[in-house]
Amino acid sequence: MTLRFAYNTNGAANHRLDDALHLIKAAGYDGVALTLDIHHLDPFAETWAAEAGRVASLLERLELACVIETGARFLLDPNAKHEPTLVTADAAGRARRVGFLKRAVEIGAILSAEAVSFWAGVPKPGVDHGEARRWLGEGLHEVAAFATQAGIVPCLEPEPGMLIETLDDYAALDVPGLKLALDTGHCLVTGEREPAAAVREFADRTGTVAIEDMKRGSHIHLPFGEGDMDVPGVLEALEAVGYGKLVCVELSRESHRADVMIPQALDYLRACRRPGPVLAGEQETRRQWQ
């Protein structure tokens, strides 16, 4: 298998960042999807630049590539999960989100990140969706231009329930330089496409990929083998299109057992080669996940 795998630190929230990075390296991953958060390279700390430089040095020593993720729940507002967003009615709130995404780009540049991933947000009740789309367009253009100038690939992730929910929503945008952050599990939630088909259709526009298991119609990130995802089919599609960037495992609900899940997830992915004979060790790995 030629694919390169990473693990998202939102699935190691109970670990110090350095400890999480060492666990990810020890398991055999090629990189990390680093979710900036209050305890994992806080982008609003006074020493954020120095900390980013320190983490960059550690990643280099560990030979880990990275993607920057921006989905921390209470980083911007301790009283409201994921708020404010790019579609918040309050202009100051939208500016705070844009400022955060620009800071994520700056950190990505220090860490030589392959991409910075972010999402649109959910319009509050009473907000006109046409107005929200205008706000979103303004924010996306500003962030994408800033990222391009910094040499970082900006990627928008369609999220179930958000203003940009499907791949078609993403495709309808006209933002120069904005790539797709494809979470393959979300395809099962929205029912828009089979994940492998999405990989093939959007191959030329994809800047980063996330993978996990999910049940159809339910937006819950599950360990491999517990949902409806055709993981071998997705991996086969990624290889077929020549995808060379990190494929990021996102198990945000598994921090309480990250020490187990980090290595087991990679074992499962490595056992998912097809077609071809399955080795005895791979058979045992599959049984453990069934």
Contacts in CASP RR format, 6 or more apart in sequence:
PFRMAT RR
TARGET T0000
AUTHOR 0000-0000-0000
METHOD contacts of the structure
MODEL  1
MTLRFAYNTNGAANHRLDDALHLIKAAGYDGVALTLDIHHLDPFAETWAA
EAGRVASLLERLELACVIETGARFLLDPNAKHEPTLVTADAAGRARRVGF
LKRAVEIGAILSAEAVSFWAGVPKPGVDHGEARRWLGEGLHEVAAFATQA
GIVPCLEPEPGMLIETLDDYAALDVPGLKLALDTGHCLVTGEREPAAAVR
EFADRTGTVAIEDMKRGSHIHLPFGEGDMDVPGVLEALEAVGYGKLVCVE
LSRESHRADVMIPQALDYLRACRRPGPVLAGEQETRRQWQ
1 235 0 8 1.000
1 239 0 8 1.000
1 270 0 8 1.000
1 273 0 8 1.000
2 239 0 8 1.000
2 242 0 8 1.000
2 244 0 8 1.000
3 235 0 8 1.000
3 238 0 8 1.000
3 239 0 8 1.000
3 243 0 8 1.000
3 244 0 8 1.000
3 247 0 8 1.000
3 269 0 8 1.000
4 30 0 8 1.000
4 31 0 8 1.000
4 65 0 8 1.000
4 244 0 8 1.000
4 245 0 8 1.000
4 246 0 8 1.000
4 247 0 8 1.000
5 29 0 8 1.000
5 30 0 8 1.000
5 31 0 8 1.000
5 246 0 8 1.000
5 247 0 8 1.000
5 248 0 8 1.000
5 249 0 8 1.000
5 266 0 8 1.000
5 269 0 8 1.000
6 24 0 8 1.000
6 29 0 8 1.000
6 30 0 8 1.000
6 31 0 8 1.000
6 32 0 8 1.000
6 33 0 8 1.000
6 64 0 8 1.000
6 65 0 8 1.000
6 66 0 8 1.000
6 67 0 8 1.000
6 246 0 8 1.000
6 247 0 8 1.000
6 248 0 8 1.000
6 249 0 8 1.000
7 24 0 8 1.000
7 27 0 8 1.000
7 29 0 8 1.000
7 31 0 8 1.000
7 32 0 8 1.000
7 33 0 8 1.000
7 248 0 8 1.000
7 249 0 8 1.000
7 262 0 8 1.000
7 265 0 8 1.000
7 266 0 8 1.000
8 32 0 8 1.000
8 33 0 8 1.000
8 35 0 8 1.000
8 69 0 8 1.000
8 210 0 8 1.000
8 248 0 8 1.000
8 249 0 8 1.000
8 250 0 8 1.000
8 251 0 8 1.000
8 252 0 8 1.000
9 17 0 8 1.000
9 20 0 8 1.000
9 21 0 8 1.000
9 32 0 8 1.000
9 33 0 8 1.000
9 34 0 8 1.000
9 35 0 8 1.000
9 37 0 8 1.000
9 40 0 8 1.000
9 69 0 8 1.000
10 33 0 8 1.000
10 35 0 8 1.000
10 37 0 8 1.000
10 69 0 8 1.000
10 71 0 8 1.000
10 72 0 8 1.000
10 250 0 8 1.000
10 252 0 8 1.000
10 255 0 8 1.000
11 250 0 8 1.000
11 251 0 8 1.000
11 252 0 8 1.000
11 253 0 8 1.000
11 254 0 8 1.000
11 255 0 8 1.000
11 258 0 8 1.000
11 261 0 8 1.000
12 19 0 8 1.000
12 20 0 8 1.000
12 23 0 8 1.000
12 24 0 8 1.000
12 255 0 8 1.000
12 258 0 8 1.000
12 262 0 8 1.000
13 37 0 8 1.000
13 39 0 8 1.000
13 40 0 8 1.000
13 252 0 8 1.000
13 255 0 8 1.000
13 258 0 8 1.000
14 255 0 8 1.000
14 256 0 8 1.000
14 258 0 8 1.000
15 23 0 8 1.000
15 255 0 8 1.000
15 258 0 8 1.000
16 39 0 8 1.000
17 34 0 8 1.000
17 39 0 8 1.000
17 40 0 8 1.000
17 41 0 8 1.000
17 55 0 8 1.000
18 58 0 8 1.000
20 32 0 8 1.000
20 40 0 8 1.000
20 258 0 8 1.000
21 32 0 8 1.000
21 55 0 8 1.000
21 58 0 8 1.000
21 59 0 8 1.000
21 62 0 8 1.000
21 64 0 8 1.000
22 62 0 8 1.000
23 258 0 8 1.000
23 259 0 8 1.000
23 262 0 8 1.000
24 31 0 8 1.000
24 32 0 8 1.000
24 64 0 8 1.000
24 262 0 8 1.000
25 62 0 8 1.000
25 63 0 8 1.000
25 64 0 8 1.000
26 263 0 8 1.000
27 262 0 8 1.000
27 263 0 8 1.000
27 266 0 8 1.000
28 263 0 8 1.000
28 266 0 8 1.000
29 64 0 8 1.000
29 262 0 8 1.000
29 266 0 8 1.000
30 64 0 8 1.000
30 65 0 8 1.000
30 246 0 8 1.000
31 59 0 8 1.000
31 64 0 8 1.000
31 65 0 8 1.000
31 66 0 8 1.000
31 246 0 8 1.000
32 59 0 8 1.000
32 64 0 8 1.000
32 65 0 8 1.000
32 66 0 8 1.000
32 67 0 8 1.000
33 66 0 8 1.000
33 67 0 8 1.000
33 68 0 8 1.000
33 69 0 8 1.000
33 117 0 8 1.000
33 210 0 8 1.000
33 246 0 8 1.000
33 248 0 8 1.000
33 249 0 8 1.000
33 250 0 8 1.000
34 40 0 8 1.000
34 41 0 8 1.000
34 55 0 8 1.000
34 66 0 8 1.000
34 67 0 8 1.000
34 68 0 8 1.000
34 69 0 8 1.000
34 111 0 8 1.000
34 113 0 8 1.000
35 69 0 8 1.000
35 70 0 8 1.000
35 71 0 8 1.000
35 72 0 8 1.000
36 42 0 8 1.000
36 43 0 8 1.000
36 68 0 8 1.000
36 69 0 8 1.000
36 70 0 8 1.000
36 72 0 8 1.000
36 75 0 8 1.000
36 104 0 8 1.000
36 107 0 8 1.000
37 72 0 8 1.000
37 75 0 8 1.000
38 72 0 8 1.000
38 74 0 8 1.000
38 75 0 8 1.000
41 48 0 8 1.000
41 51 0 8 1.000
41 52 0 8 1.000
41 55 0 8 1.000
41 107 0 8 1.000
42 48 0 8 1.000
42 51 0 8 1.000
42 75 0 8 1.000
43 75 0 8 1.000
43 100 0 8 1.000
43 103 0 8 1.000
43 104 0 8 1.000
43 107 0 8 1.000
44 75 0 8 1.000
44 100 0 8 1.000
44 103 0 8 1.000
45 51 0 8 1.000
48 103 0 8 1.000
48 107 0 8 1.000
49 106 0 8 1.000
49 110 0 8 1.000
52 106 0 8 1.000
52 107 0 8 1.000
52 108 0 8 1.000
52 110 0 8 1.000
52 111 0 8 1.000
53 110 0 8 1.000
53 111 0 8 1.000
55 111 0 8 1.000
56 110 0 8 1.000
56 111 0 8 1.000
56 112 0 8 1.000
59 65 0 8 1.000
59 66 0 8 1.000
59 111 0 8 1.000
65 112 0 8 1.000
65 114 0 8 1.000
65 246 0 8 1.000
66 108 0 8 1.000
66 111 0 8 1.000
66 112 0 8 1.000
66 113 0 8 1.000
66 114 0 8 1.000
66 246 0 8 1.000
67 113 0 8 1.000
67 114 0 8 1.000
67 115 0 8 1.000
67 116 0 8 1.000
67 117 0 8 1.000
67 208 0 8 1.000
67 245 0 8 1.000
67 246 0 8 1.000
67 248 0 8 1.000
68 104 0 8 1.000
68 105 0 8 1.000
68 107 0 8 1.000
68 108 0 8 1.000
68 111 0 8 1.000
68 113 0 8 1.000
68 115 0 8 1.000
68 116 0 8 1.000
68 117 0 8 1.000
69 117 0 8 1.000
69 248 0 8 1.000
70 100 0 8 1.000
70 101 0 8 1.000
70 104 0 8 1.000
70 116 0 8 1.000
70 117 0 8 1.000
70 118 0 8 1.000
70 119 0 8 1.000
71 82 0 8 1.000
71 118 0 8 1.000
71 119 0 8 1.000
73 81 0 8 1.000
73 82 0 8 1.000
74 80 0 8 1.000
74 81 0 8 1.000
75 100 0 8 1.000
76 83 0 8 1.000
76 84 0 8 1.000
76 96 0 8 1.000
76 97 0 8 1.000
76 100 0 8 1.000
77 83 0 8 1.000
77 84 0 8 1.000
82 121 0 8 1.000
82 122 0 8 1.000
84 90 0 8 1.000
84 93 0 8 1.000
84 94 0 8 1.000
84 96 0 8 1.000
84 97 0 8 1.000
85 94 0 8 1.000
85 97 0 8 1.000
85 119 0 8 1.000
85 120 0 8 1.000
85 121 0 8 1.000
85 122 0 8 1.000
86 94 0 8 1.000
86 97 0 8 1.000
86 98 0 8 1.000
86 120 0 8 1.000
86 121 0 8 1.000
86 135 0 8 1.000
86 136 0 8 1.000
86 137 0 8 1.000
86 139 0 8 1.000
86 140 0 8 1.000
87 94 0 8 1.000
87 120 0 8 1.000
87 121 0 8 1.000
87 122 0 8 1.000
87 123 0 8 1.000
87 127 0 8 1.000
87 132 0 8 1.000
87 133 0 8 1.000
87 135 0 8 1.000
87 136 0 8 1.000
87 163 0 8 1.000
88 94 0 8 1.000
88 97 0 8 1.000
88 124 0 8 1.000
88 135 0 8 1.000
89 124 0 8 1.000
89 127 0 8 1.000
94 135 0 8 1.000
94 139 0 8 1.000
98 139 0 8 1.000
98 142 0 8 1.000
98 143 0 8 1.000
101 116 0 8 1.000
101 118 0 8 1.000
101 143 0 8 1.000
102 143 0 8 1.000
102 146 0 8 1.000
104 116 0 8 1.000
104 118 0 8 1.000
105 116 0 8 1.000
105 143 0 8 1.000
105 146 0 8 1.000
105 147 0 8 1.000
105 150 0 8 1.000
105 152 0 8 1.000
105 154 0 8 1.000
106 150 0 8 1.000
107 113 0 8 1.000
108 116 0 8 1.000
108 150 0 8 1.000
108 152 0 8 1.000
109 150 0 8 1.000
109 151 0 8 1.000
109 152 0 8 1.000
113 152 0 8 1.000
114 153 0 8 1.000
114 207 0 8 1.000
114 208 0 8 1.000
114 245 0 8 1.000
114 246 0 8 1.000
115 152 0 8 1.000
115 153 0 8 1.000
115 154 0 8 1.000
115 155 0 8 1.000
115 179 0 8 1.000
115 181 0 8 1.000
115 207 0 8 1.000
115 208 0 8 1.000
115 245 0 8 1.000
116 147 0 8 1.000
116 152 0 8 1.000
116 153 0 8 1.000
116 154 0 8 1.000
116 155 0 8 1.000
117 155 0 8 1.000
117 156 0 8 1.000
117 157 0 8 1.000
117 181 0 8 1.000
117 208 0 8 1.000
118 143 0 8 1.000
118 154 0 8 1.000
118 155 0 8 1.000
118 156 0 8 1.000
118 157 0 8 1.000
118 181 0 8 1.000
119 156 0 8 1.000
119 157 0 8 1.000
119 158 0 8 1.000
119 159 0 8 1.000
119 162 0 8 1.000
119 164 0 8 1.000
119 181 0 8 1.000
120 136 0 8 1.000
120 156 0 8 1.000
120 159 0 8 1.000
120 162 0 8 1.000
120 163 0 8 1.000
120 164 0 8 1.000
121 159 0 8 1.000
121 162 0 8 1.000
121 163 0 8 1.000
121 164 0 8 1.000
122 161 0 8 1.000
122 162 0 8 1.000
122 163 0 8 1.000
123 129 0 8 1.000
123 132 0 8 1.000
123 163 0 8 1.000
129 163 0 8 1.000
132 163 0 8 1.000
133 163 0 8 1.000
136 163 0 8 1.000
136 164 0 8 1.000
137 173 0 8 1.000
137 175 0 8 1.000
140 156 0 8 1.000
140 173 0 8 1.000
140 175 0 8 1.000
140 178 0 8 1.000
141 175 0 8 1.000
141 176 0 8 1.000
143 154 0 8 1.000
144 154 0 8 1.000
144 175 0 8 1.000
144 176 0 8 1.000
144 177 0 8 1.000
144 178 0 8 1.000
145 176 0 8 1.000
147 153 0 8 1.000
147 154 0 8 1.000
148 154 0 8 1.000
148 176 0 8 1.000
148 177 0 8 1.000
153 177 0 8 1.000
153 179 0 8 1.000
153 207 0 8 1.000
153 208 0 8 1.000
154 177 0 8 1.000
154 178 0 8 1.000
154 179 0 8 1.000
155 178 0 8 1.000
155 179 0 8 1.000
155 180 0 8 1.000
155 181 0 8 1.000
155 207 0 8 1.000
155 208 0 8 1.000
156 164 0 8 1.000
156 170 0 8 1.000
156 173 0 8 1.000
156 175 0 8 1.000
156 178 0 8 1.000
156 179 0 8 1.000
156 180 0 8 1.000
156 181 0 8 1.000
157 180 0 8 1.000
157 181 0 8 1.000
157 182 0 8 1.000
157 183 0 8 1.000
157 186 0 8 1.000
157 210 0 8 1.000
158 164 0 8 1.000
158 165 0 8 1.000
158 166 0 8 1.000
158 167 0 8 1.000
158 169 0 8 1.000
158 170 0 8 1.000
158 180 0 8 1.000
158 183 0 8 1.000
158 186 0 8 1.000
158 190 0 8 1.000
159 165 0 8 1.000
159 183 0 8 1.000
159 186 0 8 1.000
160 186 0 8 1.000
160 189 0 8 1.000
160 190 0 8 1.000
160 219 0 8 1.000
163 169 0 8 1.000
164 170 0 8 1.000
164 173 0 8 1.000
165 190 0 8 1.000
166 190 0 8 1.000
166 192 0 8 1.000
167 180 0 8 1.000
167 182 0 8 1.000
167 187 0 8 1.000
167 192 0 8 1.000
167 193 0 8 1.000
167 198 0 8 1.000
167 201 0 8 1.000
167 202 0 8 1.000
168 192 0 8 1.000
170 180 0 8 1.000
171 202 0 8 1.000
171 205 0 8 1.000
179 205 0 8 1.000
179 206 0 8 1.000
179 207 0 8 1.000
179 208 0 8 1.000
180 202 0 8 1.000
180 205 0 8 1.000
180 206 0 8 1.000
180 207 0 8 1.000
181 207 0 8 1.000
181 208 0 8 1.000
181 209 0 8 1.000
181 210 0 8 1.000
182 198 0 8 1.000
182 199 0 8 1.000
182 202 0 8 1.000
182 206 0 8 1.000
182 207 0 8 1.000
182 208 0 8 1.000
182 209 0 8 1.000
182 210 0 8 1.000
183 209 0 8 1.000
183 210 0 8 1.000
183 211 0 8 1.000
183 250 0 8 1.000
184 195 0 8 1.000
184 198 0 8 1.000
184 199 0 8 1.000
184 209 0 8 1.000
184 210 0 8 1.000
184 211 0 8 1.000
184 212 0 8 1.000
184 229 0 8 1.000
184 234 0 8 1.000
185 195 0 8 1.000
185 210 0 8 1.000
185 211 0 8 1.000
185 212 0 8 1.000
185 213 0 8 1.000
185 214 0 8 1.000
185 229 0 8 1.000
186 214 0 8 1.000
186 219 0 8 1.000
187 193 0 8 1.000
187 194 0 8 1.000
187 195 0 8 1.000
187 198 0 8 1.000
188 195 0 8 1.000
188 214 0 8 1.000
188 215 0 8 1.000
188 216 0 8 1.000
188 217 0 8 1.000
188 228 0 8 1.000
188 229 0 8 1.000
189 214 0 8 1.000
189 216 0 8 1.000
189 217 0 8 1.000
189 218 0 8 1.000
189 219 0 8 1.000
190 217 0 8 1.000
191 216 0 8 1.000
191 217 0 8 1.000
192 198 0 8 1.000
193 201 0 8 1.000
194 230 0 8 1.000
195 229 0 8 1.000
195 230 0 8 1.000
195 233 0 8 1.000
195 234 0 8 1.000
195 237 0 8 1.000
196 230 0 8 1.000
196 233 0 8 1.000
196 234 0 8 1.000
196 236 0 8 1.000
196 237 0 8 1.000
197 237 0 8 1.000
199 206 0 8 1.000
199 209 0 8 1.000
199 234 0 8 1.000
199 237 0 8 1.000
199 238 0 8 1.000
199 241 0 8 1.000
199 243 0 8 1.000
200 237 0 8 1.000
200 240 0 8 1.000
200 241 0 8 1.000
203 241 0 8 1.000
203 242 0 8 1.000
203 243 0 8 1.000
206 243 0 8 1.000
207 245 0 8 1.000
208 245 0 8 1.000
208 246 0 8 1.000
208 248 0 8 1.000
209 238 0 8 1.000
209 243 0 8 1.000
209 245 0 8 1.000
209 246 0 8 1.000
209 247 0 8 1.000
209 248 0 8 1.000
210 247 0 8 1.000
210 248 0 8 1.000
210 249 0 8 1.000
210 250 0 8 1.000
211 229 0 8 1.000
211 231 0 8 1.000
211 234 0 8 1.000
211 247 0 8 1.000
211 248 0 8 1.000
211 249 0 8 1.000
211 250 0 8 1.000
211 269 0 8 1.000
212 221 0 8 1.000
212 222 0 8 1.000
212 223 0 8 1.000
212 224 0 8 1.000
212 229 0 8 1.000
212 249 0 8 1.000
212 250 0 8 1.000
212 251 0 8 1.000
213 221 0 8 1.000
213 222 0 8 1.000
213 223 0 8 1.000
213 224 0 8 1.000
213 225 0 8 1.000
213 226 0 8 1.000
213 227 0 8 1.000
213 228 0 8 1.000
213 229 0 8 1.000
213 231 0 8 1.000
214 220 0 8 1.000
214 221 0 8 1.000
214 222 0 8 1.000
214 227 0 8 1.000
214 228 0 8 1.000
214 229 0 8 1.000
215 222 0 8 1.000
215 227 0 8 1.000
215 228 0 8 1.000
216 228 0 8 1.000
220 253 0 8 1.000
221 250 0 8 1.000
221 251 0 8 1.000
221 252 0 8 1.000
221 253 0 8 1.000
222 251 0 8 1.000
223 251 0 8 1.000
223 254 0 8 1.000
223 261 0 8 1.000
223 264 0 8 1.000
223 265 0 8 1.000
223 289 0 8 1.000
224 231 0 8 1.000
224 265 0 8 1.000
224 268 0 8 1.000
224 269 0 8 1.000
224 289 0 8 1.000
225 231 0 8 1.000
225 268 0 8 1.000
225 289 0 8 1.000
225 290 0 8 1.000
226 289 0 8 1.000
231 268 0 8 1.000
231 269 0 8 1.000
231 272 0 8 1.000
232 272 0 8 1.000
232 273 0 8 1.000
232 274 0 8 1.000
233 274 0 8 1.000
235 247 0 8 1.000
235 269 0 8 1.000
235 272 0 8 1.000
235 273 0 8 1.000
236 274 0 8 1.000
238 247 0 8 1.000
247 269 0 8 1.000
249 265 0 8 1.000
249 266 0 8 1.000
249 269 0 8 1.000
251 261 0 8 1.000
251 265 0 8 1.000
254 261 0 8 1.000
264 288 0 8 1.000
264 289 0 8 1.000
267 285 0 8 1.000
268 285 0 8 1.000
268 286 0 8 1.000
268 289 0 8 1.000
270 282 0 8 1.000
270 285 0 8 1.000
271 278 0 8 1.000
271 281 0 8 1.000
271 282 0 8 1.000
271 283 0 8 1.000
271 285 0 8 1.000
271 286 0 8 1.000
273 282 0 8 1.000
278 286 0 8 1.000
END
